[in-house]
Amino acid sequence: MSDSEHYDPLTPRHTKVRDTQERKMPRGMVIRLIAYLVAGHVVAAFLYILFAVAGGNQ
């Protein structure tokens, strides 16, 4: 029997190499992403409150 009979293209090969640096996101990028998400939500909340207060005077 050859190996091609048992070959399944959908199963990943088991490599002995651990996760390389290319598969991980750099730590600085993760911190920046979280900071941008928090800052974006703070700005969105400020704008929501601003329009809610301005629209409540009618």
PyMOL Python script that loads the backbone (N, CA, C, O; Angstrom):
from pymol import cmd

cmd.read_pdbstr("""\
ATOM      1  N   MET A   1       0.844  -1.199   0.000  1.00  0.00           N
ATOM      2  CA  MET A   1       0.000   0.000   0.000  1.00  0.00           C
ATOM      3  C   MET A   1       0.878   1.246   0.000  1.00  0.00           C
ATOM      4  O   MET A   1       1.903   1.307   0.679  1.00  0.00           O
ATOM      5  N   SER A   2       0.468   2.201  -0.749  1.00  0.00           N
ATOM      6  CA  SER A   2       1.226   3.443  -0.773  1.00  0.00           C
ATOM      7  C   SER A   2       0.600   4.449   0.183  1.00  0.00           C
ATOM      8  O   SER A   2      -0.523   4.270   0.654  1.00  0.00           O
ATOM      9  N   ASP A   3       1.348   5.507   0.458  1.00  0.00           N
ATOM     10  CA  ASP A   3       0.844   6.553   1.348  1.00  0.00           C
ATOM     11  C   ASP A   3      -0.285   7.342   0.716  1.00  0.00           C
ATOM     12  O   ASP A   3      -1.089   7.950   1.423  1.00  0.00           O
ATOM     13  N   SER A   4      -0.355   7.341  -0.603  1.00  0.00           N
ATOM     14  CA  SER A   4      -1.384   8.136  -1.265  1.00  0.00           C
ATOM     15  C   SER A   4      -2.783   7.575  -1.026  1.00  0.00           C
ATOM     16  O   SER A   4      -3.766   8.300  -1.173  1.00  0.00           O
ATOM     17  N   GLU A   5      -2.888   6.308  -0.664  1.00  0.00           N
ATOM     18  CA  GLU A   5      -4.195   5.739  -0.379  1.00  0.00           C
ATOM     19  C   GLU A   5      -4.785   6.276   0.917  1.00  0.00           C
ATOM     20  O   GLU A   5      -6.004   6.329   1.075  1.00  0.00           O
ATOM     21  N   HIS A   6      -3.920   6.674   1.841  1.00  0.00           N
ATOM     22  CA  HIS A   6      -4.363   7.171   3.138  1.00  0.00           C
ATOM     23  C   HIS A   6      -4.265   8.691   3.239  1.00  0.00           C
ATOM     24  O   HIS A   6      -4.448   9.259   4.316  1.00  0.00           O
ATOM     25  N   TYR A   7      -3.981   9.338   2.131  1.00  0.00           N
ATOM     26  CA  TYR A   7      -3.817  10.788   2.140  1.00  0.00           C
ATOM     27  C   TYR A   7      -5.178  11.463   2.199  1.00  0.00           C
ATOM     28  O   TYR A   7      -6.060  11.177   1.389  1.00  0.00           O
ATOM     29  N   ASP A   8      -5.340  12.362   3.165  1.00  0.00           N
ATOM     30  CA  ASP A   8      -6.567  13.149   3.291  1.00  0.00           C
ATOM     31  C   ASP A   8      -6.181  14.617   3.203  1.00  0.00           C
ATOM     32  O   ASP A   8      -5.523  15.122   4.113  1.00  0.00           O
ATOM     33  N   PRO A   9      -6.563  15.319   2.143  1.00  0.00           N
ATOM     34  CA  PRO A   9      -6.123  16.715   1.990  1.00  0.00           C
ATOM     35  C   PRO A   9      -6.760  17.675   2.991  1.00  0.00           C
ATOM     36  O   PRO A   9      -6.304  18.810   3.130  1.00  0.00           O
ATOM     37  N   LEU A  10      -7.803  17.240   3.686  1.00  0.00           N
ATOM     38  CA  LEU A  10      -8.475  18.143   4.618  1.00  0.00           C
ATOM     39  C   LEU A  10      -7.866  18.121   6.015  1.00  0.00           C
ATOM     40  O   LEU A  10      -8.135  19.016   6.817  1.00  0.00           O
ATOM     41  N   THR A  11      -7.068  17.136   6.313  1.00  0.00           N
ATOM     42  CA  THR A  11      -6.446  17.101   7.635  1.00  0.00           C
ATOM     43  C   THR A  11      -5.087  17.772   7.556  1.00  0.00           C
ATOM     44  O   THR A  11      -4.306  17.489   6.647  1.00  0.00           O
ATOM     45  N   PRO A  12      -4.797  18.660   8.501  1.00  0.00           N
ATOM     46  CA  PRO A  12      -3.505  19.348   8.451  1.00  0.00           C
ATOM     47  C   PRO A  12      -2.369  18.397   8.810  1.00  0.00           C
ATOM     48  O   PRO A  12      -2.545  17.442   9.567  1.00  0.00           O
ATOM     49  N   ARG A  13      -1.228  18.679   8.257  1.00  0.00           N
ATOM     50  CA  ARG A  13      -0.058  17.871   8.579  1.00  0.00           C
ATOM     51  C   ARG A  13       0.425  18.222   9.973  1.00  0.00           C
ATOM     52  O   ARG A  13       0.372  19.381  10.384  1.00  0.00           O
ATOM     53  N   HIS A  14       0.877  17.255  10.671  1.00  0.00           N
ATOM     54  CA  HIS A  14       1.421  17.482  12.004  1.00  0.00           C
ATOM     55  C   HIS A  14       2.910  17.752  11.877  1.00  0.00           C
ATOM     56  O   HIS A  14       3.705  16.829  11.697  1.00  0.00           O
ATOM     57  N   THR A  15       3.277  18.998  11.971  1.00  0.00           N
ATOM     58  CA  THR A  15       4.679  19.355  11.892  1.00  0.00           C
ATOM     59  C   THR A  15       5.264  19.375  13.291  1.00  0.00           C
ATOM     60  O   THR A  15       4.562  19.617  14.273  1.00  0.00           O
ATOM     61  N   LYS A  16       6.519  19.125  13.361  1.00  0.00           N
ATOM     62  CA  LYS A  16       7.182  19.091  14.651  1.00  0.00           C
ATOM     63  C   LYS A  16       7.618  20.481  15.093  1.00  0.00           C
ATOM     64  O   LYS A  16       8.081  20.669  16.218  1.00  0.00           O
ATOM     65  N   VAL A  17       7.465  21.453  14.196  1.00  0.00           N
ATOM     66  CA  VAL A  17       7.844  22.827  14.502  1.00  0.00           C
ATOM     67  C   VAL A  17       6.720  23.483  15.295  1.00  0.00           C
ATOM     68  O   VAL A  17       5.549  23.385  14.928  1.00  0.00           O
ATOM     69  N   ARG A  18       7.083  24.145  16.373  1.00  0.00           N
ATOM     70  CA  ARG A  18       6.075  24.860  17.162  1.00  0.00           C
ATOM     71  C   ARG A  18       5.589  26.080  16.396  1.00  0.00           C
ATOM     72  O   ARG A  18       6.108  26.403  15.327  1.00  0.00           O
ATOM     73  N   ASP A  19       4.589  26.754  16.950  1.00  0.00           N
ATOM     74  CA  ASP A  19       4.049  27.947  16.285  1.00  0.00           C
ATOM     75  C   ASP A  19       5.166  28.931  16.011  1.00  0.00           C
ATOM     76  O   ASP A  19       5.970  29.255  16.885  1.00  0.00           O
ATOM     77  N   THR A  20       5.196  29.393  14.787  1.00  0.00           N
ATOM     78  CA  THR A  20       6.220  30.363  14.429  1.00  0.00           C
ATOM     79  C   THR A  20       5.753  31.761  14.779  1.00  0.00           C
ATOM     80  O   THR A  20       4.591  31.973  15.127  1.00  0.00           O
ATOM     81  N   GLN A  21       6.649  32.692  14.686  1.00  0.00           N
ATOM     82  CA  GLN A  21       6.325  34.083  15.002  1.00  0.00           C
ATOM     83  C   GLN A  21       5.289  34.630  14.032  1.00  0.00           C
ATOM     84  O   GLN A  21       4.556  35.557  14.375  1.00  0.00           O
ATOM     85  N   GLU A  22       5.215  34.075  12.834  1.00  0.00           N
ATOM     86  CA  GLU A  22       4.285  34.583  11.829  1.00  0.00           C
ATOM     87  C   GLU A  22       2.835  34.287  12.188  1.00  0.00           C
ATOM     88  O   GLU A  22       1.932  34.984  11.724  1.00  0.00           O
ATOM     89  N   ARG A  23       2.598  33.274  12.997  1.00  0.00           N
ATOM     90  CA  ARG A  23       1.235  32.912  13.356  1.00  0.00           C
ATOM     91  C   ARG A  23       0.715  33.727  14.529  1.00  0.00           C
ATOM     92  O   ARG A  23      -0.495  33.775  14.747  1.00  0.00           O
ATOM     93  N   LYS A  24       1.583  34.362  15.281  1.00  0.00           N
ATOM     94  CA  LYS A  24       1.176  35.139  16.450  1.00  0.00           C
ATOM     95  C   LYS A  24       1.121  36.616  16.094  1.00  0.00           C
ATOM     96  O   LYS A  24       1.905  37.105  15.281  1.00  0.00           O
ATOM     97  N   MET A  25       0.180  37.318  16.718  1.00  0.00           N
ATOM     98  CA  MET A  25       0.147  38.768  16.551  1.00  0.00           C
ATOM     99  C   MET A  25       1.158  39.373  17.513  1.00  0.00           C
ATOM    100  O   MET A  25       1.268  38.915  18.650  1.00  0.00           O
ATOM    101  N   PRO A  26       1.894  40.386  17.088  1.00  0.00           N
ATOM    102  CA  PRO A  26       2.828  41.035  18.005  1.00  0.00           C
ATOM    103  C   PRO A  26       2.095  41.639  19.196  1.00  0.00           C
ATOM    104  O   PRO A  26       0.968  42.115  19.061  1.00  0.00           O
ATOM    105  N   ARG A  27       2.732  41.620  20.355  1.00  0.00           N
ATOM    106  CA  ARG A  27       2.095  42.089  21.581  1.00  0.00           C
ATOM    107  C   ARG A  27       1.716  43.564  21.485  1.00  0.00           C
ATOM    108  O   ARG A  27       0.658  43.964  21.971  1.00  0.00           O
ATOM    109  N   GLY A  28       2.564  44.369  20.867  1.00  0.00           N
ATOM    110  CA  GLY A  28       2.268  45.791  20.714  1.00  0.00           C
ATOM    111  C   GLY A  28       1.026  46.034  19.886  1.00  0.00           C
ATOM    112  O   GLY A  28       0.270  46.968  20.156  1.00  0.00           O
ATOM    113  N   MET A  29       0.809  45.207  18.883  1.00  0.00           N
ATOM    114  CA  MET A  29      -0.371  45.365  18.041  1.00  0.00           C
ATOM    115  C   MET A  29      -1.641  45.016  18.813  1.00  0.00           C
ATOM    116  O   MET A  29      -2.675  45.661  18.639  1.00  0.00           O
ATOM    117  N   VAL A  30      -1.561  44.003  19.661  1.00  0.00           N
ATOM    118  CA  VAL A  30      -2.723  43.625  20.465  1.00  0.00           C
ATOM    119  C   VAL A  30      -3.073  44.750  21.434  1.00  0.00           C
ATOM    120  O   VAL A  30      -4.246  45.088  21.598  1.00  0.00           O
ATOM    121  N   ILE A  31      -2.068  45.325  22.073  1.00  0.00           N
ATOM    122  CA  ILE A  31      -2.304  46.423  23.018  1.00  0.00           C
ATOM    123  C   ILE A  31      -2.887  47.631  22.283  1.00  0.00           C
ATOM    124  O   ILE A  31      -3.808  48.277  22.782  1.00  0.00           O
ATOM    125  N   ARG A  32      -2.352  47.936  21.101  1.00  0.00           N
ATOM    126  CA  ARG A  32      -2.859  49.056  20.312  1.00  0.00           C
ATOM    127  C   ARG A  32      -4.301  48.813  19.870  1.00  0.00           C
ATOM    128  O   ARG A  32      -5.119  49.733  19.876  1.00  0.00           O
ATOM    129  N   LEU A  33      -4.609  47.575  19.487  1.00  0.00           N
ATOM    130  CA  LEU A  33      -5.963  47.235  19.071  1.00  0.00           C
ATOM    131  C   LEU A  33      -6.951  47.440  20.217  1.00  0.00           C
ATOM    132  O   LEU A  33      -8.026  48.007  20.019  1.00  0.00           O
ATOM    133  N   ILE A  34      -6.594  46.985  21.399  1.00  0.00           N
ATOM    134  CA  ILE A  34      -7.472  47.161  22.560  1.00  0.00           C
ATOM    135  C   ILE A  34      -7.623  48.642  22.890  1.00  0.00           C
ATOM    136  O   ILE A  34      -8.726  49.095  23.198  1.00  0.00           O
ATOM    137  N   ALA A  35      -6.531  49.402  22.829  1.00  0.00           N
ATOM    138  CA  ALA A  35      -6.598  50.838  23.127  1.00  0.00           C
ATOM    139  C   ALA A  35      -7.499  51.559  22.117  1.00  0.00           C
ATOM    140  O   ALA A  35      -8.296  52.414  22.503  1.00  0.00           O
ATOM    141  N   TYR A  36      -7.378  51.223  20.831  1.00  0.00           N
ATOM    142  CA  TYR A  36      -8.212  51.860  19.813  1.00  0.00           C
ATOM    143  C   TYR A  36      -9.682  51.491  19.998  1.00  0.00           C
ATOM    144  O   TYR A  36     -10.564  52.328  19.800  1.00  0.00           O
ATOM    145  N   LEU A  37      -9.947  50.240  20.376  1.00  0.00           N
ATOM    146  CA  LEU A  37     -11.334  49.844  20.612  1.00  0.00           C
ATOM    147  C   LEU A  37     -11.932  50.604  21.790  1.00  0.00           C
ATOM    148  O   LEU A  37     -13.068  51.072  21.716  1.00  0.00           O
ATOM    149  N   VAL A  38     -11.182  50.724  22.861  1.00  0.00           N
ATOM    150  CA  VAL A  38     -11.677  51.458  24.032  1.00  0.00           C
ATOM    151  C   VAL A  38     -11.866  52.930  23.684  1.00  0.00           C
ATOM    152  O   VAL A  38     -12.904  53.509  24.003  1.00  0.00           O
ATOM    153  N   ALA A  39     -10.880  53.541  23.036  1.00  0.00           N
ATOM    154  CA  ALA A  39     -10.987  54.957  22.673  1.00  0.00           C
ATOM    155  C   ALA A  39     -12.153  55.186  21.709  1.00  0.00           C
ATOM    156  O   ALA A  39     -12.862  56.185  21.830  1.00  0.00           O
ATOM    157  N   GLY A  40     -12.357  54.285  20.765  1.00  0.00           N
ATOM    158  CA  GLY A  40     -13.468  54.426  19.827  1.00  0.00           C
ATOM    159  C   GLY A  40     -14.814  54.349  20.526  1.00  0.00           C
ATOM    160  O   GLY A  40     -15.738  55.083  20.176  1.00  0.00           O
ATOM    161  N   HIS A  41     -14.931  53.471  21.505  1.00  0.00           N
ATOM    162  CA  HIS A  41     -16.189  53.371  22.240  1.00  0.00           C
ATOM    163  C   HIS A  41     -16.410  54.591  23.131  1.00  0.00           C
ATOM    164  O   HIS A  41     -17.550  55.017  23.321  1.00  0.00           O
ATOM    165  N   VAL A  42     -15.345  55.152  23.674  1.00  0.00           N
ATOM    166  CA  VAL A  42     -15.481  56.362  24.497  1.00  0.00           C
ATOM    167  C   VAL A  42     -15.952  57.526  23.628  1.00  0.00           C
ATOM    168  O   VAL A  42     -16.833  58.283  24.036  1.00  0.00           O
ATOM    169  N   VAL A  43     -15.381  57.676  22.445  1.00  0.00           N
ATOM    170  CA  VAL A  43     -15.795  58.749  21.538  1.00  0.00           C
ATOM    171  C   VAL A  43     -17.248  58.537  21.096  1.00  0.00           C
ATOM    172  O   VAL A  43     -18.026  59.488  21.039  1.00  0.00           O
ATOM    173  N   ALA A  44     -17.606  57.295  20.786  1.00  0.00           N
ATOM    174  CA  ALA A  44     -18.981  57.013  20.376  1.00  0.00           C
ATOM    175  C   ALA A  44     -19.964  57.310  21.508  1.00  0.00           C
ATOM    176  O   ALA A  44     -21.044  57.847  21.262  1.00  0.00           O
ATOM    177  N   ALA A  45     -19.603  56.969  22.738  1.00  0.00           N
ATOM    178  CA  ALA A  45     -20.473  57.253  23.884  1.00  0.00           C
ATOM    179  C   ALA A  45     -20.618  58.754  24.096  1.00  0.00           C
ATOM    180  O   ALA A  45     -21.707  59.236  24.406  1.00  0.00           O
ATOM    181  N   PHE A  46     -19.527  59.493  23.931  1.00  0.00           N
ATOM    182  CA  PHE A  46     -19.581  60.954  24.073  1.00  0.00           C
ATOM    183  C   PHE A  46     -20.518  61.558  23.031  1.00  0.00           C
ATOM    184  O   PHE A  46     -21.342  62.414  23.353  1.00  0.00           O
ATOM    185  N   LEU A  47     -20.391  61.112  21.784  1.00  0.00           N
ATOM    186  CA  LEU A  47     -21.264  61.638  20.735  1.00  0.00           C
ATOM    187  C   LEU A  47     -22.723  61.264  20.985  1.00  0.00           C
ATOM    188  O   LEU A  47     -23.620  62.071  20.741  1.00  0.00           O
ATOM    189  N   TYR A  48     -22.966  60.055  21.467  1.00  0.00           N
ATOM    190  CA  TYR A  48     -24.330  59.635  21.771  1.00  0.00           C
ATOM    191  C   TYR A  48     -24.929  60.515  22.863  1.00  0.00           C
ATOM    192  O   TYR A  48     -26.070  60.963  22.748  1.00  0.00           O
ATOM    193  N   ILE A  49     -24.160  60.761  23.920  1.00  0.00           N
ATOM    194  CA  ILE A  49     -24.652  61.624  25.011  1.00  0.00           C
ATOM    195  C   ILE A  49     -24.842  63.040  24.519  1.00  0.00           C
ATOM    196  O   ILE A  49     -25.814  63.699  24.889  1.00  0.00           O
ATOM    197  N   LEU A  50     -23.932  63.520  23.692  1.00  0.00           N
ATOM    198  CA  LEU A  50     -24.042  64.880  23.151  1.00  0.00           C
ATOM    199  C   LEU A  50     -25.335  65.046  22.366  1.00  0.00           C
ATOM    200  O   LEU A  50     -26.053  66.026  22.562  1.00  0.00           O
ATOM    201  N   PHE A  51     -25.643  64.100  21.475  1.00  0.00           N
ATOM    202  CA  PHE A  51     -26.864  64.198  20.691  1.00  0.00           C
ATOM    203  C   PHE A  51     -28.100  63.943  21.522  1.00  0.00           C
ATOM    204  O   PHE A  51     -29.152  64.519  21.246  1.00  0.00           O
ATOM    205  N   ALA A  52     -28.003  63.091  22.540  1.00  0.00           N
ATOM    206  CA  ALA A  52     -29.151  62.823  23.401  1.00  0.00           C
ATOM    207  C   ALA A  52     -29.513  64.075  24.214  1.00  0.00           C
ATOM    208  O   ALA A  52     -30.691  64.392  24.385  1.00  0.00           O
ATOM    209  N   VAL A  53     -28.506  64.770  24.705  1.00  0.00           N
ATOM    210  CA  VAL A  53     -28.756  65.998  25.473  1.00  0.00           C
ATOM    211  C   VAL A  53     -29.273  67.102  24.563  1.00  0.00           C
ATOM    212  O   VAL A  53     -30.201  67.825  24.925  1.00  0.00           O
ATOM    213  N   ALA A  54     -28.677  67.236  23.385  1.00  0.00           N
ATOM    214  CA  ALA A  54     -29.103  68.284  22.456  1.00  0.00           C
ATOM    215  C   ALA A  54     -30.524  68.014  21.938  1.00  0.00           C
ATOM    216  O   ALA A  54     -31.283  68.958  21.718  1.00  0.00           O
ATOM    217  N   GLY A  55     -30.885  66.766  21.744  1.00  0.00           N
ATOM    218  CA  GLY A  55     -32.222  66.455  21.244  1.00  0.00           C
ATOM    219  C   GLY A  55     -33.282  66.490  22.329  1.00  0.00           C
ATOM    220  O   GLY A  55     -34.474  66.520  22.023  1.00  0.00           O
ATOM    221  N   GLY A  56     -32.877  66.487  23.583  1.00  0.00           N
ATOM    222  CA  GLY A  56     -33.828  66.497  24.665  1.00  0.00           C
ATOM    223  C   GLY A  56     -34.377  67.876  24.977  1.00  0.00           C
ATOM    224  O   GLY A  56     -35.310  67.973  25.774  1.00  0.00           O
ATOM    225  N   ASN A  57     -33.858  68.941  24.403  1.00  0.00           N
ATOM    226  CA  ASN A  57     -34.297  70.312  24.686  1.00  0.00           C
ATOM    227  C   ASN A  57     -35.472  70.733  23.828  1.00  0.00           C
ATOM    228  O   ASN A  57     -35.915  71.876  23.941  1.00  0.00           O
ATOM    229  N   GLN A  58     -35.987  69.888  22.994  1.00  0.00           N
ATOM    230  CA  GLN A  58     -37.086  70.290  22.116  1.00  0.00           C
ATOM    231  C   GLN A  58     -38.422  70.115  22.794  1.00  0.00           C
ATOM    232  O   GLN A  58     -39.459  70.405  22.199  1.00  0.00           O
TER     233      GLN A  58
END
""", "prot")
cmd.dss("prot")
cmd.show_as("cartoon", "prot")
cmd.util.cbc("prot")
cmd.orient("prot")
